[in-house]
Amino acid sequence: MEFNLADLFEAAVDAYPEREYLVADGKRRTYAEMEGRANQLAHYLGSKGIGPGDHVGIYAYNSVEWVETAWAVFKLRAIWININYRYVEEELRYLLTNADLEALVFQREFSPLVTALVPDLPGLEHLVVIDDGSDAEPAPGAVGYEEALSGQSTARDFGPRSGDDLYILYTGGTTGMPKGVVWRHEDVFYALGGGTDPMTNERVTDPAVMAPKGAGGPMVHLPVAPLMHGATQWCVMGQSFVGSKIVLMAKFDPREVWRLVGEEGVNSVMITGDAMGKPMVETLAESRDEFDLSSLLAVVSSAALFSAPVKDAFFAQLPQLVITDAVGSSEGGNNGLTVVTAGNTAMKSGPTVRLLGETVVFDENLDPVEPGSGVIGKIARSGDIPVGYYNDPKKTAEVFIEVRGKRYVMPGDYATVEADGSITLLGRGSIVINSGGEKIFPEEVESAVRSHPDVMDAIVCGAPDERWGQTVAAIVEPRRGHEAPSLESVQQHCRSSIAGYKVPRRLYVVEAVERAPSGKPDYTWASAIVESGADAQEASTSRS
């Protein structure tokens, strides 16, 4: 047995065959049932010539079939490709072409787009459609998912695998076209899969020790984001290695989250910041007595800003809760985390976290930032890092760099280093607003704007300005039942928590703020609003 993801899952199957592994949309799978069905699909795909290194796309909402497909592909030493179900035709065309798919497993609802694109994808030879009750006409040549499994062996009779087998995580990020981050199984196990203890930095040295970690009984986890998002993938995979139970929901609904927590005995909920946390805690405030939340121990947030006011609201409803902020990226893995307690939620900008693994912050000269210096640098990680970006040597060369003979990945996240060696995350460089030479990090401003009593959600981006180059624009979604806020009231509110030059000078009010299904801000959409000439409330762009 190696540090191979399929091997690690199979070890848990052998240890806990009758333990419940997955619950999704009313369907349930024990570890043994998941194993048997994944083996059947693997045998079907293998019979069509899918093998080591081949790419199989998964294009569906969260479901048992999504997870079965993932394990089936890894069992063959092939590579599954996560596909964003929100993509329109041209975005989907780019991803499917870039990813070099040989097979695609997709939900029937998405058949029209698949049908339109298949003629342009000569390498895509095998289609498997998951019936979801929709009346969409299946793409020509597609085989039904259950038909593909029917008659196939449930046996685990695959050849040996390697820690060098590959996993690709396509990430859309906050701007630009999607990129496929290529990881070795062994590296991503240490970076994201539980191979490194987040509290002690201790590393697992023998894959055989993982399954016994769950011998005391299963923890129950509910990752809310879609499986096309890395955090949910790694909850589903990493927690399986220790025999945990995973609960999934097809689409985010705050009331459904709390219902599932009560009915499934969920211990930990994973969210992506305020975008999920705010509607969840507001729903809870309105109907706390409807839900049995006695099992809930923790809320974990990653990938998006989780602001102090929203954390405070969680503690007001659930004072014994443990809240964890995790900082990381598709390219860098888990770079750091912090455990937040009631009364201790204040933030300087983004979260302040303890570093994990071989993570450092480099200044502009690629020297480590001195703790407590106040210098702004970029987060970099060495050691367990990806191979690079798939089919993108230019971007690989830009992000994967060598410093004094050591290879690092530096995706562009800015941070400062505190006196105790912890880091405070500021935001991604590609979205930083440069106003008169001052760097303004949108997440810090967003946190201030979102805490306004009349604001439900907000995204902040740069707007062209003749004097300063850029100024701060806020796109806000009003809170339900409240009047839309004025620019003046937003400015007055923000001045109590951020410097004057960071306060929004333009305000756009929209019906709903656009976000990725993962909850990440859609800065491309926000910039388009600003560039469109839409009506905006504007104020002087003075620095005060």
N, C-alpha and C positions, 0 to 999 in steps of 0.2 A: 504493500500500500504506500502510495506517495501523497504529496500534498496536491492532489488532484481533486477538483470539486465534486465530480461524480463519485470518486472513491470515498470521499468523506461523507457524502449523502448515503451511500450504500452501507457504510459502517453503522450509521444511525438506524437504517432500516433493519439491519441484523440485530441491533441491540433492543429496538423498541417496535417490533413489527405491528403490534396491535394498538399502539398508542396513536391517538388522533393527531394528524399532521396539519391538515388544511381544511378550512371551512370557507366557502365562497358562494354567495348567491344561493344558499340553501343546499348546496352539494357538499359532501364530506368525504374525506379520504384519510384512511389510516396510513401509516408509513408503508405497510405492506401493499395496500391498494394503490398508492401512488407509484410505488416501485413496479408493480405488475403492469399497470397501464402505460407507464413510461417505457417499459421494456417492449410492450407491444408496438407502440409508435416507433420506437427505435428500430425494431425489426422491419417494419413497413418501410421506413425511410432508407434503411440499409438495402432493402430489396430493390430500391430505385437507384442505387448507386451512391447514396450519400455516405460519406466516410470522413476520415481525418482531414481537417482543414477546410471542409466544405461549409458554406454559409447558408443558414436557414433562418428566414425572417419570421418574426412573431408579431402579428398585427391584430390586436384584440384588446378589449377591456380586461381588467383583472378578473381571472376565472381559474378554475381548476385546470382547464385545458392549457392555459398559458404556462402554468407551472409544470404540467406533465410534458409539454413540448420542450421546455428548457432542459429538463433532466434527460429526456430522450436524446436530444442533440448532443449533450455532453457525454452521454454513455457511448456514443459513436466516435468520440473525439472530434466531432464537428464543432461549429461555432454558431451560436444563435445571435441574431441581430434584432435588437429592440426597435420597434417602429412607433412613432408618435401618431396616435389615432386622430389628432387634431389637424394634421397636415392636409393642405389642399393638394391638387393634382401636381403642380409644378414642384412643390417641396418634396412630395412623395417620390416623384420621378428622380429628383436629385439623389435622395437617400438610397433608393433601390438600385440606381445605377452605380453610385459610389461604392455600395456594399457588395457588389458582385454576387447576388443571390443565386443559388441553385434551386432552392425550394422555398415555399412560403406557406405558412399556416396562418389563416386569417379568419376573422369573424364574418359571417354572412352579410351583416349590415354594410360591410365595406366592399362588397362585390362590385358595385359599379366602378369604383376607382381602380380596382385591380383589373377588371375587364378592359378599361381604357388604357392601362399602362403595359399590359403583358406584351402586346405587339412590339413595343420598343425595348423589350428586355429579353433578347435571344438566349441569354444564359439561364433564365428562369424557366426550368422545365417541369417542375412538380408543384402542384397546388393542392392544399388540403383545407377544406372549408369547415369551420365550426358552426353548426346550426344554432342560431340564437332566437329563433321564432320570428325573425323578420321575413318579409315577403320579397326581399331582393333576389333577383335571378342570379344563381351562382355563376361565377366566372367559367367560361368554357374550359372543359377538361379537368375541372376541380373535382377531387374525390372527397366525399363526406368524411369528417373526422372519425366518427364511430365506425364507418365502413372501413377506413384505413386500419383501425385497431382489430376489427373482427377477424377471427381466425388466426391472428398472429400469436406467437409464443410469448408467455409471460416470463420465460426463463431469463436469467442473467447469464448469458453465455458470450460475453464480449471479451475482446482481447485486453491485454494490459494497457494501462494509460500512463501518462507522464505529468509531472509538475510543469513541464515545458509546453503542455497543451495551451491553446489560446482562448481567451474570452475577450469579446469586444463590446464596449459600452458606447452606444451613440448618444452624444449629448448635444442638445441644441443651445445650451447655455442661455445667455440673456440677449445676445446679438449674433447675427451672422447665420450661415448655413450649418447644419449638423456635422459633427466630426466624430469619427469612430476611434475611440481610445482603445488601443490594443494592449492587453495585459497577459502575462504568463499566469497560469493558475496559481503557482506557488507564490508569486509576488502579490497577487490580489488577495489571496488568503490572508497574508500578513497585513496588508494595508486596509482591507475592508471586511474580511471574512471571519474575524475572531481569532486570528493567529497571534495577535499582539494584545496583551491585557491593557485596556485603556486607562486603568488606574495605576499600574506599576511599570508599564512598558516591557513586562516580561514576555518572552516569545515562546511559543509552543515548539518543542524540538522533535516531537514524535506525533504523527497524525493519529496514531491509535489512542491517544489520550483524550481526543475531542468527545467522542460519543459518551464515555463514562461521566463526563461533566454533568450530564442530564439525569444521572441515576436517581437523584433525590426527588424527581418528579418534574413534569413539564411546566415551564412558564408559558403564558399565553400572550401573544403579541398581536397588535392591530396596526400595521403600517397603512396609513390612510391614502398616501399618494399612489398614482398608477405604477404598475410594474415596469413601464417603460422608463421610469425614473430610478436611478441607481440606488437610492436609499432603500426603496421598497424591495428591489431585487436582493439587496444584501441582508435585509431582514429575513426574507423568505429562504435564502440559501444559508447564510451564516447561522441562523437560529436552528435550522434543520440539523446542523452538524452536532448539536447538543440535545436533540430530541424535543425541541419546543413545539408548541402548537401555534399556527398562524391563522389569523382571521383576516379575510380580504373583503373589500366592497368594490363594486364595479365603478361607481362614481361617487364623488364626495357629496355627502349630505350630513350636516352637523347633527341632526336628530338621529339619523341612522347610526352614526358613530356611537352615541350614548346608548342606544338600544342594544347594539352589539356588545358593548362593554358589559352591560348587565346580563344579557342572555348567555354570553359565551365565557363569562368569568375572566375578562381581559385584565391582565396585570400591567401592561405597558402599551401606550398609544404613541405612535410615531407620526409627527406632523411636519409640515414645512412652514414654520413661522406663523406670522399674524394672519396670512391669507386663509389658513384653516383654523388657527387658534382663536381668532376673534369671533367668527360666527359660532364656533363651538361653545365658547364660554358664555356668549350672549344667549344662546339657546338654553344652556344650563341654568342661567340666572332666571329665565322665564318659566322653566318647568323642572326644577331640581327634583321635586318629589316624585316625578314619573319614572325615575331610573334608579336601579340598584347599582351603585358604584362602589360597593364595599370591597370588590376585588382589585380595584385600580390602585396601583402603587406609583406609577411613574408616567410622565409625559416627556418624550424626547423630540427635540426639534433640530432640523438640519436644513441646509440649502437655501434658507431665506430668513430675513430678519424676524426675530421673535422679541417684540419690544417689552420694556419694563411694565407699562400699564396693563398689557394683556396678561403677562405673567402674574401681576398683582391680582387681576380679576380671577385667575385660576386658583390662586391661593385663598382668595376670599370664599370661593365655593368649596374647595378641597384643601383645607389647611395642612393635611398630612402628606400631601403630594410631594414627590421628588421630581424636579424639573431639570433636565439636562440640555444644554446647548452644545451641539457638535459642529465643528468647523472642518470642512474638507472640500474635495472636488472630485470629479470623475477622473482627472489626471493624477491627483495627488493623494487620493485615499483619505483616511481620517487623519487630519493634521493636529487636532486638539479638541478638548472638551472642558466644560465646567459644569459643576452641579450647583444649581441655584436654589436658595432657600427663601422662605417667606421673610420679608423685611430686608432682603439683600438682593434686590432685582435691578438696582441702578446700573446703567451702562454709560461708558464714555462715548461710544459710537456704536460699533458692533460688539459682540460678546468678547470678553476677556477670558482666555482659555489656557490651560496647561498644554505644552507641546507634546505630541506623540511621535514616536519613531525618530527618524533622522531628519527632523524638520528644523529649518532655520529661517531667519529673515535677513535678506541681503539688501544693502543700500545700493545706490546707483553705480558704485564702483565694484560691486559684487564682493564687498566685504561684509561680514556679519554685523548687524546693527548692535551697537552697544546698549545693554539694558539700561533703561531709565534716561536715555539720551534725548528722547522725543523725536528722533529721526524716523521718517516714514520710509519703509522699505517694502520689498515684495517677498511673499512666502515662497520658499523653495523646499523641496524634499529630495533626499537621496535614498539609497538602499532599495527598498521594495517599491519600485516605480515602473510605469508601463514601458513597453517597447517603443511606442510612438503613436502617431495617428495613422489610420489605415488610408492608403492611397493619397497621402498628403505630405510628401517629403519637405515641402517648404515650411508648412506650419510645424512639423516635427522639429526642424532645425531651429525655429524661433523659440519654441517652448522647452525643448529638451537640450540643456546646455551643459558644458563642462567648465567647472571652476576648480582650478588648481589640481587638475588630474582626476577629479571626481564628477560623475554624471549626476545632474539634478533635473527635476522637472519644476518649471516656474510658470504656472498658468496665467499669472497677472493679478493675483489678489494682494492688495496693499494691507500693511499692518504696522503697528508700532510695538516695541518690546518694552515691557514694564520692568521696573527695577528688580523684581523677583524672578525675571526670566519668562514670565507668561507673556502672551501676545494679545493685543486688542485688534480685532479684524476691522478694517475700514471699508473694504469693498473691492470690486473687480475694476482693474484699470481701464478696461474698454468702455466703461460707463461713467468714469470720473468727469465732472464738470470743471473746466478750467476757466475761471472768471478772474481776469486781471492778474493772472499768474498764481492765484490761489486755487489749490485743489479742493473741490467740494465733493464729498462722497454721498451719492444719492440716498443710500440706506439710512444715514444719520438724519437727513432732512425728512425722509419718509416716516421715520419713527416719530418725529415731532409733529408732523402733519396729521398722522393717523390718530394721535392722542387727542385731537380736537373733538369736542363732544358731538359735533354735527357731521363728522367724517366717518364713513364705514371703511373705506380703503383708499389708498393713494399710491401713485407712482411719480417719481421725480426724475426729470431729465434736463439736459441743457437746451437752452434756446438761444439763437443768434442775437448778439447785442453789439451795436456799433462801438460803444465805448469800451466794454470789458471783454469782448470776444464772445463770451457766453454769459448768460444769466440763468437763474434757477426757475424752472417751470414745474408746477405741480398739477397733475391730473387727478381729480378727486371724484369719488363716488359718495354721494350723501348717504347718511344713515337713514334707514327706513323710518318714515314718519316724521323726519326732521326737515326743516328748510335747508336749501343748499347754502353752504357757508359762503361768506364774502371773502374776497382777498384780504381786506383789512382785518377781519376777525382771525383769519388763518395766520397772518403776519404777527398780529398781537400775541396770539397763542404761542407761536413758535419762538418768539423772542425770549421767553422764559427758560428755554432749554438749549438754544443754539445761537451762535454768534450772528450778528446782524448781516454780514455779507453772505450767509448761507440761507437766509430767509427767502421764500419764494417771491419773485417779482411778477410772475404770471400765474394765473389760475384758470384751469379749464375744468368745467363741471360736466361729467359724463354720467350716463345711466348706469353703466357698470364698468369697472376697471377690468381690462383684459389681462389674464395671466395664463401661463402654461398650465396644463393639467396637474403638474407637480406642485403648483403654487408659486413657482418662480415668477418674478415680474417680467412682463413682456416689454422690454425697453424699445424694441423696434416699433411696436404699436404706439407707444407713448411718443416717440420721436416723430412718427407720422402724423399724429394729432397736432403737434407743434408746427410741423412743416406745412400742414394742409391749409393754414390760414384760417382755421376755425376761430370763432369768437372767443376772446379771452379777456379776463379782467387783468389790467396791467397797472403797475405802479412805477414810481421812479426807480431807476437802477442805481441810486446812490449806495455807498457801502455801509451806511448806518442802519 
